[in-house]
Amino acid sequence: MSRNRCVDDNKPGPAQIKHYADRARDGTGLIVSEGVFIDWTGCGWQYTPVMITDDHAAAWKKVTDAVHEAGGKMFLQAWHPGRCAHDEMPIAKEHKAQVLAPSAIKANAGEYRDLPGQPGHTANVHAIEDPKTVIETYRHACILAKKAGFDGVELLAQGGYLPQQFLNSRANKRTDRYGGTVENRCRFILETIDAIAKVFDGPDAICVKICPTDYLNDSVVDFGEMKETYTYLINEMVKLRGYDPVLDFGKLVKFPGSPSKLMANNDYTVGEADRLIKEGKLDMIAIARPFIYNPVSNPLSKDSQYKLT
Ligand SMILES: Cc1cc2nc3c(=O)[nH]c(=O)nc-3n(C[C@H](O)[C@H](O)[C@H](O)COP(=O)(O)O)c2cc1C
């Protein structure tokens, strides 16, 4: 979960090493990192970590080493906010980074606490010329993540960020192979999955975080588009890559004998998670907010005062 505390060239430091290692103890199955920007063009928030250079990888290596030492596993969450970055952010100015999106269409709403007047999303949005260059950027960040000792990568494809912008017919007005039909709008995510799965020698180490009913950052579409888009996307992920689907939006379905894993999130308690996993409905449940409590850091710990029931 984003903590915005990476002050040294957006690298994790001793505070992050401790933060993640503390949370890896006491039987936590898998830690997914806070969202990590994969490029200066996609730095929407100040002090958020990035994975762009070998220096960043070296800094993250200290985090994954500490997590592994504490008995945990860790995925990097690969994040590109697309049009939800802002060209007035100091970090964007410093790196002369443009705000990129499938099409030059501003997202409605938005709020940038670090900018005077807290403006909404910028109108200074550039349409990506060739999406393959951005897929290559994801691939490069994932190569660095592998070097940094991460056990896998989660592609952040919800929240109204870049991958979801490609899915959305209001944000994506492209007339090439990446826009228009549902097949074309899903192409960016599917090609990105292919590219990063190769880095990690197959799809087993790749998660994709999607939210069909998302409303964040101007991501709402009508029901017909949502159903058509995610039915196609999920079925393609299942067919080509062995992922399990979440069908019919909200009704979680896991197929008997399926080889891959379905993880769900939002407001689950440990009790509910245990029950759903025992009933075979889900493989994993992500628990987010209780894991950022301080000073007692891990709600699974027997000493935690924030016990989940
Ligand atoms: C402070 C804060 C930071 C978050 N940062 C991220 C993030 O970096 N990446 C992400 O996918 N979700 C992020 N989320 C959403 C959580 O991962 C999660 O989906 C949400 O809190 C619901 O799960 P929960 O009920 O278990 O807390 C964040 C949420 C909060 C409250």
The ligand as an SDF file (V2000), in Angstrom:
LIG
                    3D

 31 33  0  0  0  0  0  0  0  0999 V2000
   -3.3400    4.1800    2.2260 C   0  0  0  0  0  0  0  0  0  0  0  0
   -3.6970    3.2220    1.1250 C   0  0  0  0  0  0  0  0  0  0  0  0
   -2.7680    2.9660    0.1170 C   0  0  0  0  0  0  0  0  0  0  0  0
   -3.0650    2.0820   -0.9040 C   0  0  0  0  0  0  0  0  0  0  0  0
   -2.1240    1.8290   -1.8770 N   0  0  0  0  0  0  0  0  0  0  0  0
   -2.3820    0.9220   -2.8370 C   0  0  0  0  0  0  0  0  0  0  0  0
   -1.3800    0.6020   -3.8130 C   0  0  0  0  0  0  0  0  0  0  0  0
   -0.2680    1.1540   -3.8330 O   0  0  0  0  0  0  0  0  0  0  0  0
   -1.6940   -0.3380   -4.7410 N   0  0  0  0  0  0  0  0  0  0  0  0
   -2.9230   -0.9620   -4.7470 C   0  0  0  0  0  0  0  0  0  0  0  0
   -3.1630   -1.8230   -5.6080 O   0  0  0  0  0  0  0  0  0  0  0  0
   -3.8770   -0.6700   -3.8500 N   0  0  0  0  0  0  0  0  0  0  0  0
   -3.6270    0.2450   -2.8970 C   0  0  0  0  0  0  0  0  0  0  0  0
   -4.5900    0.5120   -1.9600 N   0  0  0  0  0  0  0  0  0  0  0  0
   -5.8440   -0.2840   -1.9560 C   0  0  0  0  0  0  0  0  0  0  0  0
   -5.6420   -1.5310   -1.0850 C   0  0  0  0  0  0  0  0  0  0  0  0
   -4.6500   -2.3550   -1.6530 O   0  0  0  0  0  0  0  0  0  0  0  0
   -6.8970   -2.3730   -0.9450 C   0  0  0  0  0  0  0  0  0  0  0  0
   -7.3640   -2.7320   -2.2240 O   0  0  0  0  0  0  0  0  0  0  0  0
   -7.9870   -1.6870   -0.1340 C   0  0  0  0  0  0  0  0  0  0  0  0
   -7.4570   -1.0830    1.0380 O   0  0  0  0  0  0  0  0  0  0  0  0
   -9.0980   -2.6630    0.2640 C   0  0  0  0  0  0  0  0  0  0  0  0
   -8.5790   -3.7890    0.9620 O   0  0  0  0  0  0  0  0  0  0  0  0
   -8.7210   -3.9390    2.5710 P   0  0  0  0  0  0  0  0  0  0  0  0
  -10.2080   -3.8760    2.8500 O   0  0  0  0  0  0  0  0  0  0  0  0
   -8.1250   -5.2820    2.8950 O   0  0  0  0  0  0  0  0  0  0  0  0
   -7.9780   -2.7870    3.1880 O   0  0  0  0  0  0  0  0  0  0  0  0
   -4.3240    1.4150   -0.9340 C   0  0  0  0  0  0  0  0  0  0  0  0
   -5.2580    1.6820    0.0800 C   0  0  0  0  0  0  0  0  0  0  0  0
   -4.9570    2.5660    1.1010 C   0  0  0  0  0  0  0  0  0  0  0  0
   -5.9980    2.8020    2.1810 C   0  0  0  0  0  0  0  0  0  0  0  0
  1  2  1  0
  2  3  1  0
  2 30  2  0
  3  4  2  0
  4  5  1  0
  4 28  1  0
  5  6  2  0
  6  7  1  0
  6 13  1  0
  7  8  2  0
  7  9  1  0
  9 10  1  0
 10 11  2  0
 10 12  1  0
 12 13  2  0
 13 14  1  0
 14 15  1  0
 14 28  1  0
 15 16  1  0
 16 17  1  0
 16 18  1  0
 18 19  1  0
 18 20  1  0
 20 21  1  0
 20 22  1  0
 22 23  1  0
 23 24  1  0
 24 25  2  0
 24 26  1  0
 24 27  1  0
 28 29  2  0
 29 30  1  0
 30 31  1  0
M  END
$$$$
